[in-house]
Amino acid sequence: MASALLGESPPTLSVSRLVRLAGVFGINPNQARVALSRMVARGEVSTDGAGSYTLSGRLLERARRQSVSRSGATGEFDGEFHVVVVTASGDPATVRQTRRAALRTTRLGELRGDVWLRPGNLEIALDVEVRASVVVLRAVPEEDPAALCASVFDLLGWARRAIELVDELASTTLEGPASLAEGFVLNADVLRHLQRDPLLPASLLEPAWPGPQLRASYEEFDASFRTVLATVHRSMTACAPSRDVEDLAGSGLGLVRARK
């Protein structure tokens, strides 16, 4: 359910569409509605009470990051780097792990223990807890900035997987309901990989960097996927029992109330 909503802009879908998409993966309508009700209870989605669900909380923030990843847009690079130095000490392992994950999410790379950096072509947004445990600086490296980036980001690994995904997108044929499950999984794989792109300035990347190619291939694939999905949805709607969207939404909301 989360992946389906994350693939939408804005991240909103009707309950009927979510339920029928779940059916592509062999998930029956009742299971799908239970899953939606649990997501509402956890604050991961909200509902307008009229049959639509929208991402909220941490998943909504993830959707915003995904939008940036998908577009690949960045700001100007003036040669300065963001440098984040962790100053807290004695934190439990769980706190350290959460902080590391947050720093990676902002597309910082670890130079050495507790020292993180990235080019200043992106703003870095740290939550209050992380911000209280670090010092943030701006600096200009004396060494080659491209070599510095290559030392803190796995650029070769990212590029290799991006090329593989371009090939997978080109070789995957979307024809009818049977192809939707495979297409959905590949769609999600590409979006996850794009979120791992450090979004470095073009001047610090190899000329053959596959980021633009992957994004162009994905947009073409996603358009085809959505066309097939819409056709299947219309077909399933025409064949479905005469139970309207509001009834389905009401069933989901009733499950939420029962759990409360």
N, C-alpha and C positions, 0 to 999 in steps of 0.2 A: 504494500500500500504506500509506504513512504517513497519507494523508488518511483512509483507511478506519479505521485504528486511532485516529486523533485524534478521530474521531466517536463513539468508544465510551467508556463510563464503567462500569468501568475500561477502559483502552485495551488490551484483549486480544481476539483472535479466533482461531478454529481455522484451520488451514491450508486445510481444505476450503472454508470460507466465503470466505477471502481469494482463493483460486484461482478460485472461481466468480464472485466479484465482479469480478475482473480480466477474466473472460470477457465480462462485459457490455460492456467497452471493446475487445473484439477481441484481448485478450492471451491467448495460449494458456497452458495449464497449466505447460509447461516454462519459459516465459519468466517466469511469475509466481513459480515456485519459485526460479529463478535470482536474481530481484530480492530475494526474501526472504533468500536465503543471503548476498547482498552486504550487505544491511542488518544481518544478524547480525555479519558480519565487521567492519563499521564501528562496531559498538556502538550502533546505532540501535534495534535490537529484541533481545529475548532469547527463547529458547524453553525450554519445560519438558521437551522431548524426547518429549512424548506427543501432539503435534499442535497446540499452541497457541503463539501469538506475542504478546509484550507489548512495548510501547514501553519504551525505556530511554534513558539518557543525555540528550542535549539535547532529543530529541523528547519524552521523558517530562516534562521541565520545560516544554516548550511546551504539552503537554496540560494541565498544572496551570494555566498562564496562561489557556488557552482555557476551562477550567472557570470561572474567575473572570469572564472576559468574558461567557460564556454566561449566568451567573446575574445579573450586573450588581450584585451585592451590594457595598456599601461600608460604611465605618465612619462614625462621627460626625464632623462638621466643626465645629471650635471657632473658626474664623476664621484659624487659623495655616496657613502654607504651608511646604512643604519647599522649600528652596533649595539647589541643588547647584552649586558653583563649581569648575570645572576649574583646578587649580593647576599641573599638569604643563606643561612647555614643551619644545619641540624634539623631540617624538615623531614617528616616521615617519607618513606618511599612512595606512598600513594600521592602525596602532594608534589613530589619531584616529577613523578610520571605525568601527572595532570598538567604541570607547568611545561614540561617538554612537549607534550602534545599540542598545547596552546601555541607555543612558539613555532612549531612546525606548521600549524594551521595558518599562521600569518606569513608563511613562505620564507621563514628565516632558515639558514643553514648553520650547523654547528661547526665552528672552527676548531674548538677544543672544549673540554668540559666547562660548562657554564658561560661560554662566550659564543654568541650567535651573531650572524650578520647577513646582510643582503644589500644589493644595490638600492639606491633611494628612488627608483622609478615607481615604487609602490609605497603607499602609506601603510604603516603597521598599526593595527588597532589591538591593544591588549586590554583584557578585562581588569577590573579594579584589583582583584587578588594578585594576579600576575604582576601588574604594574607596581604594586607595593613591594615586590621582592626583587626588582631589577633596577638597573640604571640604563637609560637609553641615551646613546651618543650618536653624533654624525661625524664621520671621518673619511679622509681620502687616503686610500692605500698607496704606498710607495711602490709596491710591486705591480706586476701586470694584473689588472682587475679581472680579465678573462680567466687567467690561470688561478686566481684566488677563488673565483666562482666554481671553477672545475674541481677545486679541492674540497669544497663544502657541499656541493650538490652532485648527485649521481646523474650527470647529464648524459653520459653514454648509455646508461641503463634505461633512462627515460626515453631517449631517442630510439633505442632498439625496440622497445615495446610499442612505441608510437607507430613505427613502420609496420610492425606485425598487425596492429589494429587497422591500419589503412588497408592492408591486404585482406584482412577478415571482412571489413566493410564492403570491399569490392567483390568478394566471392560469395557473399550471403545474398541469396535471392528471397525476396519477400513476395510470396504469392499465397494469399488466403490464410485462414485461421491456423493451419498447421505450422506456418512459418513465424507466427507472432511470438511464441515463447522464446525461440532462438533469437529473434530480432530484439526482443525486450532485454534479454540478458546481455547481448552485445552492446546495445544502447547504454545500459548501466555501466558496463565495463569501460566504455570510452569516457563517460562522464567522470568516473572515478579517476581514471588516468589523467584527465585534464586538470583535475583538482591537485594532482601532484606536480604539475608543471610549475617550476619556480617563477615563471614569467619574468625572465631576465631581459634587459635591454638587447635589442637586435645586435648592437655593436659588440656585445660580449658573447655572442653565439656564433657557431660555425654557419657559413652561408647555406649549407644544406639542412639546417635545423628543421625537423619535420613537424613542428607545431602548427604552422599555417596549413600544411597539407592535411593533417589529421582533422583540423577544425572544418576545413572545406568538405572533406569526405564525409564527416559526421553530419553536417547540416544537410547534405544531399540524402544521406541514408535516413536521417530522422524524418525528413519530409515524406519519403516513400513509406516509412513505417507508419506514420500518422495517417496517410491516405488509406493504407490497408486496414489499419485499426478502425478508422471511421466507417469503412465499408462493412467490416465484420460487426461493428456495434449496431449499425442500422439494420443489418440482417437479423441479429439476435433480438433487437427490439421488436421487429415485426413479428418474430416467432414467439416472443415471450408471453406468458399469461397476462391477462389484463389486470395488472396490479401496478398502480402508479408510483412515481418516484417518492411522493410524500409518504406513502405507506411504508416503503422500504426505509426511509430516513427515520420514521417514527419507531420502527422496530429497533433500529440501532440505538436511538436515544433511550428507548425503554430499557435496553440492556444496561446502559450507563446508569440509569436511575436505580435499577435493581441492584447493581454492584455497590452503589453508594448506600 
